[in-house]
């Protein structure tokens, strides 16, 4: 390896489970070993506790022994805990997660400050953040008053690894586009997102890289039947060489056992088309972008929240959840989407996706 070169790999939503209780990472192990640093979104509590805290449609936990699957890569691995499932078993479950990661000698990014990493002369500043966390450090990134001068550095590579956006959509929201542009203008070099459980488009240029969502990695949707929408994802590989950045996608399908299986050839055209669609969408005026996003997202937003959100909560927690359902049904954000529910078929990005499904 060139002394002025490092290879960084980003991988998305991982719940550290496998349908056959075997390592889900065998097919991607060599990809992991070809990189100096791996950043992984660990979207689960690591705990033996049986009772989740709070009422949610889905609660995620993995037994501590499943961390053995990450041991071969622990010298190059850092996991992010900044997401909406690491606290499913409360603060005690989160402490369990940190304790077991330390027990297996797996590094994790702190939730209240940046993580400094030095590799081959590169100073990397990692910021792992979640859009809806109560943590002040993470929340500050989403505010227009964010103190960028004291957060980002022109003498380092700033990386934001962010859990954000809406689920089961193929476009970032206009708000995400605006925030990503602001971060890039403030000096962030690499922005990589997750949470949508779908692979979304990517933009790269001389002043940085934005990958809005990697999609699922080792993950199965607990309440949704498996489809290409949630079973296609990509790892993002970034080579830093003499100050330049070279990035490439490493696509995969997720099989029925929640194992990512490499599949670079048949997906490359789909991702190229997705990137072109993103460029066209993000180049529009703010008003046009908002209309386009409402066309794209409204049908799934309402259907998924009803079918896979509120109905499971009502079944598990009872009719006491009805006030929350009514509040959501008549919330201005939901009311705004009703007129757009039937317009999804006209959306160019969904047309790309359905074309991919027909070709598989």
Backbone torsions as a table, in degrees:
resi	resn	phi	psi	omega
1	UNK	NA	134.5	174.8
2	UNK	-57.8	137.1	-177.9
3	UNK	-65.0	-19.4	178.0
4	UNK	-105.5	28.1	-176.9
5	UNK	-131.9	136.9	170.7
6	UNK	-138.7	154.7	179.9
7	UNK	-121.5	124.0	-178.0
8	UNK	-114.1	137.3	179.1
9	UNK	-121.4	133.2	176.7
10	UNK	-112.5	132.2	177.7
11	UNK	-130.7	146.9	-169.1
12	UNK	-90.3	-144.3	-167.2
13	UNK	-63.1	123.2	-175.4
14	UNK	-132.0	125.4	178.6
15	UNK	-109.8	7.4	173.4
16	UNK	54.7	44.1	176.1
17	UNK	-129.6	159.8	178.6
18	UNK	-148.8	137.3	-177.9
19	UNK	-63.7	-28.9	179.3
20	UNK	-106.5	11.4	179.1
21	UNK	56.8	30.7	172.4
22	UNK	-114.9	163.7	-177.7
23	UNK	-58.1	126.3	177.4
24	UNK	-80.0	-1.6	-170.7
25	UNK	-104.7	8.3	-176.3
26	UNK	-61.3	-40.6	-175.8
27	UNK	-73.1	-20.7	-178.5
28	UNK	-109.8	5.7	-174.8
29	UNK	-58.9	-42.8	-178.6
30	UNK	-66.7	-35.1	175.4
31	UNK	-61.1	-45.1	177.0
32	UNK	-56.5	-47.2	-174.8
33	UNK	-71.1	-16.7	177.7
34	UNK	-82.7	-0.3	-177.3
35	UNK	-118.8	149.4	-178.8
36	UNK	-83.2	-26.0	-178.3
37	UNK	-142.7	132.2	177.6
38	UNK	-120.6	126.0	176.3
39	UNK	-111.1	123.9	-170.8
40	UNK	-131.1	132.9	175.6
41	UNK	-85.5	107.2	179.4
42	UNK	-89.9	99.1	-170.5
43	UNK	-100.8	62.2	178.7
44	UNK	-167.2	155.7	168.0
45	UNK	-82.6	141.7	173.7
46	UNK	-101.9	99.8	-172.0
47	UNK	-162.7	156.6	173.3
48	UNK	-98.4	4.8	-179.4
49	UNK	-67.0	145.1	-174.2
50	UNK	-103.2	-13.6	-172.4
51	UNK	-119.5	109.4	177.7
52	UNK	-67.3	161.6	-179.7
53	UNK	-107.4	127.1	-179.0
54	UNK	89.9	172.9	-177.1
55	UNK	-110.3	115.4	177.5
56	UNK	-137.5	160.0	177.0
57	UNK	-73.7	-29.4	180.0
58	UNK	-136.8	131.5	172.7
59	UNK	-122.4	134.3	-174.5
60	UNK	-117.6	134.8	171.7
61	UNK	-148.9	154.6	176.3
62	UNK	-133.6	143.9	178.6
63	UNK	-68.8	145.4	-177.2
64	UNK	-55.3	-32.9	-177.1
65	UNK	-64.5	-18.3	177.7
66	UNK	-69.1	-15.3	175.9
67	UNK	-64.4	-16.2	178.2
68	UNK	-60.3	-26.7	-179.6
69	UNK	-67.5	-23.2	-179.9
70	UNK	-94.1	-10.3	-176.2
71	UNK	-56.7	-39.9	-178.5
72	UNK	-61.7	-15.7	-174.8
73	UNK	-115.8	8.2	-167.8
74	UNK	-65.8	-24.5	-179.9
75	UNK	-72.1	-15.1	-178.6
76	UNK	-122.5	7.2	-171.8
77	UNK	-107.0	138.3	168.5
78	UNK	-132.3	128.1	179.1
79	UNK	-104.4	146.3	174.1
80	UNK	-98.1	135.4	175.6
81	UNK	-108.0	10.0	-177.0
82	UNK	-87.1	82.7	179.3
83	UNK	-157.5	-175.5	-171.3
84	UNK	-95.1	12.5	179.5
85	UNK	-124.9	-12.6	-178.9
86	UNK	-68.8	-17.1	177.8
87	UNK	-105.7	17.6	-178.9
88	UNK	-60.8	-27.0	179.7
89	UNK	-109.3	29.9	173.8
90	UNK	76.1	-174.5	-179.2
91	UNK	-64.9	-31.9	177.8
92	UNK	-67.9	-39.8	176.5
93	UNK	-64.7	-36.3	176.7
94	UNK	-66.9	-40.8	176.6
95	UNK	-63.7	-37.5	174.5
96	UNK	-57.9	-44.3	-179.0
97	UNK	-59.3	-48.5	178.9
98	UNK	-62.4	-41.5	-178.1
99	UNK	-63.8	-43.7	-178.0
100	UNK	-71.7	-33.5	174.9
101	UNK	-62.8	-41.4	176.4
102	UNK	-65.0	-39.7	-179.8
103	UNK	-59.4	-38.2	179.5
104	UNK	-91.9	5.5	175.9
105	UNK	59.8	42.9	177.1
106	UNK	-109.4	123.8	-177.2
107	UNK	-72.8	145.6	174.1
108	UNK	-136.3	147.5	-178.7
109	UNK	-74.5	137.9	176.6
110	UNK	-67.7	152.6	-176.2
111	UNK	-88.2	-11.8	-172.2
112	UNK	-120.6	13.3	179.5
113	UNK	-167.8	169.3	179.6
114	UNK	-76.2	164.6	178.2
115	UNK	-117.5	115.5	178.6
116	UNK	-89.2	132.2	179.1
117	UNK	-133.0	134.1	176.2
118	UNK	-119.1	123.3	178.7
119	UNK	-137.7	122.6	174.7
120	UNK	50.5	41.7	177.7
121	UNK	85.0	-2.8	176.6
122	UNK	-95.6	130.4	174.1
123	UNK	-98.3	111.4	-179.2
124	UNK	-104.7	133.4	178.7
125	UNK	-116.3	107.9	-173.9
126	UNK	-99.3	126.3	177.0
127	UNK	-117.7	108.1	177.3
128	UNK	-99.3	119.3	-171.9
129	UNK	-138.4	154.7	178.6
130	UNK	-127.1	132.5	-171.7
131	UNK	-59.2	-36.8	-172.3
132	UNK	-111.9	22.5	177.0
133	UNK	-74.6	150.9	173.2
134	UNK	-80.4	-6.8	-176.9
135	UNK	-65.8	128.6	-174.9
136	UNK	-65.5	-39.2	-179.8
137	UNK	-60.1	-49.3	-178.5
138	UNK	-68.5	-40.8	-178.9
139	UNK	-63.2	-31.0	-175.8
140	UNK	-61.0	-28.3	-178.1
141	UNK	-65.8	-25.2	-174.9
142	UNK	-93.0	-1.4	-179.0
143	UNK	-95.8	140.6	179.2
144	UNK	-64.7	-21.1	179.4
145	UNK	-87.3	10.4	-178.0
146	UNK	-56.4	135.0	-177.3
147	UNK	-83.6	80.7	-175.3
148	UNK	-65.8	-33.8	-176.2
149	UNK	-60.4	-32.3	-179.7
150	UNK	-99.9	5.9	180.0
151	UNK	-110.3	-42.5	-177.2
152	UNK	-107.6	156.5	-174.8
153	UNK	-131.5	136.1	176.6
154	UNK	-77.2	-10.4	-179.1
155	UNK	-100.0	13.4	-178.2
156	UNK	-145.5	172.3	173.5
157	UNK	-97.9	109.8	178.1
158	UNK	-89.1	128.5	-179.0
159	UNK	-121.9	126.3	171.4
160	UNK	-107.8	121.1	177.7
161	UNK	-112.4	105.8	-160.8
162	UNK	-124.6	135.4	174.7
163	UNK	-99.1	112.3	-170.0
164	UNK	-160.6	174.2	173.3
165	UNK	81.1	-175.2	179.5
166	UNK	-94.9	159.2	-177.6
167	UNK	-88.8	150.7	170.6
168	UNK	62.4	37.3	173.0
169	UNK	-124.5	158.8	-176.8
170	UNK	-107.2	0.9	176.2
171	UNK	-125.5	144.7	169.6
172	UNK	-71.3	156.5	176.9
173	UNK	-73.2	160.3	174.7
174	UNK	-56.0	-36.0	177.8
175	UNK	-62.2	-40.6	177.2
176	UNK	-63.7	-41.6	179.5
177	UNK	-61.0	-43.6	-179.6
178	UNK	-64.6	-44.7	-178.4
179	UNK	-65.4	-43.0	179.9
180	UNK	-61.5	-41.0	177.0
181	UNK	-62.6	-41.6	179.4
182	UNK	-63.4	-45.6	178.7
183	UNK	-59.2	-43.2	-178.8
184	UNK	-64.8	-40.5	177.9
185	UNK	-66.9	-26.8	178.8
186	UNK	-81.3	-6.7	174.1
187	UNK	116.5	5.7	178.4
188	UNK	-74.7	133.1	-175.8
189	UNK	-90.1	-37.1	-175.4
190	UNK	-134.5	124.6	176.6
191	UNK	-122.1	119.1	-179.0
192	UNK	-130.2	127.3	-175.5
193	UNK	-113.2	167.2	174.9
194	UNK	-157.5	175.2	178.0
195	UNK	117.0	-29.7	-175.0
196	UNK	-72.3	-14.6	-174.8
197	UNK	62.6	18.8	176.1
198	UNK	-137.4	152.4	174.1
199	UNK	-83.4	130.3	180.0
200	UNK	-118.3	176.8	-174.6
201	UNK	-72.1	168.7	-175.9
202	UNK	-135.8	145.9	176.0
203	UNK	-128.3	134.6	178.6
204	UNK	-138.2	150.9	-179.3
205	UNK	-165.3	-171.1	-176.4
206	UNK	-63.4	-26.9	-175.8
207	UNK	-104.9	15.6	172.5
208	UNK	142.5	178.6	-176.7
209	UNK	-126.3	134.4	174.1
210	UNK	-126.7	116.0	172.0
211	UNK	-115.6	108.4	-168.5
212	UNK	-69.6	-34.3	176.0
213	UNK	-159.1	131.3	178.5
214	UNK	-80.6	-22.6	-174.5
215	UNK	87.6	-177.9	176.9
216	UNK	-65.1	153.0	175.6
217	UNK	-120.9	-82.4	169.2
218	UNK	-104.3	87.4	-171.3
219	UNK	-162.0	140.8	170.8
220	UNK	-127.3	140.7	-179.9
221	UNK	-73.3	114.0	-174.6
222	UNK	-61.6	-32.3	-174.3
223	UNK	-112.8	4.3	-177.1
224	UNK	-120.7	141.2	173.8
225	UNK	-65.5	145.6	-177.7
226	UNK	-67.4	132.7	175.1
227	UNK	-140.7	169.7	176.1
228	UNK	-58.5	-28.4	-177.9
229	UNK	-55.1	-44.0	-177.1
230	UNK	-102.4	-9.1	-176.8
231	UNK	-100.3	-0.6	176.1
232	UNK	-106.8	130.7	176.5
233	UNK	-151.4	-177.3	175.8
234	UNK	-150.0	147.0	165.4
235	UNK	-88.4	146.0	178.6
236	UNK	-108.4	119.1	178.9
237	UNK	-104.2	125.8	179.4
238	UNK	-124.9	122.1	176.2
239	UNK	-99.3	125.7	172.6
240	UNK	-102.5	120.1	-178.3
241	UNK	-137.8	115.2	178.4
242	UNK	50.7	40.1	176.5
243	UNK	88.4	-10.7	179.0
244	UNK	-95.0	154.0	179.1
245	UNK	-117.3	130.3	176.1
246	UNK	-122.9	123.1	-176.2
247	UNK	-121.2	150.9	174.8
248	UNK	-150.9	148.6	173.9
249	UNK	-83.2	148.1	169.8
250	UNK	-124.2	92.6	-173.2
251	UNK	-77.2	160.3	177.8
252	UNK	-156.5	161.8	165.4
253	UNK	-106.0	148.6	174.8
254	UNK	-99.5	123.5	-176.7
255	UNK	-83.1	-178.5	-174.5
256	UNK	-67.4	-14.7	177.0
257	UNK	-96.8	8.2	-179.4
258	UNK	72.5	27.7	175.8
259	UNK	-97.0	124.6	171.8
260	UNK	-70.7	128.6	-179.1
261	UNK	-118.0	122.1	-174.7
262	UNK	-59.0	138.3	-179.9
263	UNK	-157.3	74.2	-170.2
264	UNK	-80.6	-36.6	-170.0
265	UNK	-71.2	-50.9	-172.0
266	UNK	-73.2	-13.5	-177.2
267	UNK	-103.7	-9.9	-173.2
268	UNK	-62.7	-40.6	180.0
269	UNK	-66.4	-37.1	178.3
270	UNK	-62.2	-45.9	-178.5
271	UNK	-68.1	-36.3	176.6
272	UNK	-61.7	-42.6	178.0
273	UNK	-66.5	-37.6	178.4
274	UNK	-63.5	-39.4	178.0
275	UNK	-65.0	-41.5	178.9
276	UNK	-64.2	-40.4	178.3
277	UNK	-64.4	-39.9	177.2
278	UNK	-62.2	-43.8	179.7
279	UNK	-59.8	-43.4	179.0
280	UNK	-64.9	-42.0	179.3
281	UNK	-63.2	-48.5	-174.5
282	UNK	-73.9	-13.4	179.9
283	UNK	-88.0	-5.4	-178.6
284	UNK	-76.9	169.4	172.9
285	UNK	-65.5	162.6	-179.2
286	UNK	-59.0	-41.6	-179.9
287	UNK	-64.3	-47.5	-178.7
288	UNK	-64.0	-36.6	178.7
289	UNK	-65.6	-40.3	178.4
290	UNK	-63.5	-42.7	178.1
291	UNK	-63.8	-44.1	179.9
292	UNK	-61.6	-39.0	-179.0
293	UNK	-70.8	-38.2	176.2
294	UNK	-63.2	-40.3	174.9
295	UNK	-60.0	-40.9	-175.0
296	UNK	-73.4	-38.5	-163.9
297	UNK	-106.5	-18.7	-165.9
298	UNK	-64.9	-44.8	-177.9
299	UNK	-59.1	-50.7	-179.5
300	UNK	-67.0	-36.2	-179.4
301	UNK	-60.2	-47.7	-177.4
302	UNK	-73.1	-45.9	-178.2
303	UNK	-64.2	-46.7	-177.1
304	UNK	-66.4	-40.0	179.6
305	UNK	-65.7	-35.9	178.0
306	UNK	-73.9	-53.3	-171.0
307	UNK	-74.5	-38.5	-173.3
308	UNK	-112.9	1.7	179.3
309	UNK	-116.2	-73.7	-173.4
310	UNK	-73.1	-39.8	-178.3
311	UNK	-62.8	-45.4	174.6
312	UNK	-61.5	-36.1	178.6
313	UNK	-66.4	-39.3	178.4
314	UNK	-66.6	-40.6	178.7
315	UNK	-63.1	-37.5	-176.4
316	UNK	-88.1	-32.1	-173.3
317	UNK	-112.4	-8.9	175.0
318	UNK	93.7	-175.7	-173.4
319	UNK	-70.1	-7.9	175.4
320	UNK	-62.7	-13.5	178.4
321	UNK	-85.6	-8.0	-178.8
322	UNK	-60.5	-41.9	177.7
323	UNK	-58.0	-38.8	178.0
324	UNK	-66.3	-38.9	177.4
325	UNK	-62.6	-46.4	-179.6
326	UNK	-64.1	-38.8	178.4
327	UNK	-61.6	-40.5	-179.9
328	UNK	-70.5	-42.6	-178.1
329	UNK	-59.9	-32.6	-176.3
330	UNK	-109.3	13.5	174.9
331	UNK	-70.1	142.9	-179.3
332	UNK	-53.8	-36.5	-180.0
333	UNK	-64.6	-34.2	178.3
334	UNK	-78.6	-43.8	180.0
335	UNK	-57.6	-36.6	-179.2
336	UNK	-62.5	-25.9	-173.6
337	UNK	-87.5	-20.1	-176.2
338	UNK	-55.0	-44.5	-178.9
339	UNK	-64.7	-18.4	-175.7
340	UNK	-99.6	2.9	-172.7
341	UNK	-62.4	-30.6	-173.8
342	UNK	-98.7	8.3	-174.1
343	UNK	-99.8	4.1	-175.4
344	UNK	-60.1	-34.0	-176.2
345	UNK	-64.2	-18.5	179.0
346	UNK	-89.4	-2.4	-174.9
347	UNK	-82.0	126.6	-174.5
348	UNK	-65.8	-32.2	-178.4
349	UNK	-71.7	-39.3	174.7
350	UNK	-65.9	-34.0	176.7
351	UNK	-62.5	-39.3	175.3
352	UNK	-61.0	-44.2	-179.1
353	UNK	-64.1	-46.0	-179.1
354	UNK	-66.1	-31.9	174.7
355	UNK	-63.8	-42.8	177.3
356	UNK	-60.3	-43.3	-178.5
357	UNK	-62.6	-39.1	179.8
358	UNK	-67.3	-30.6	-176.7
359	UNK	-81.8	-16.0	-177.2
360	UNK	-78.6	NA	NA
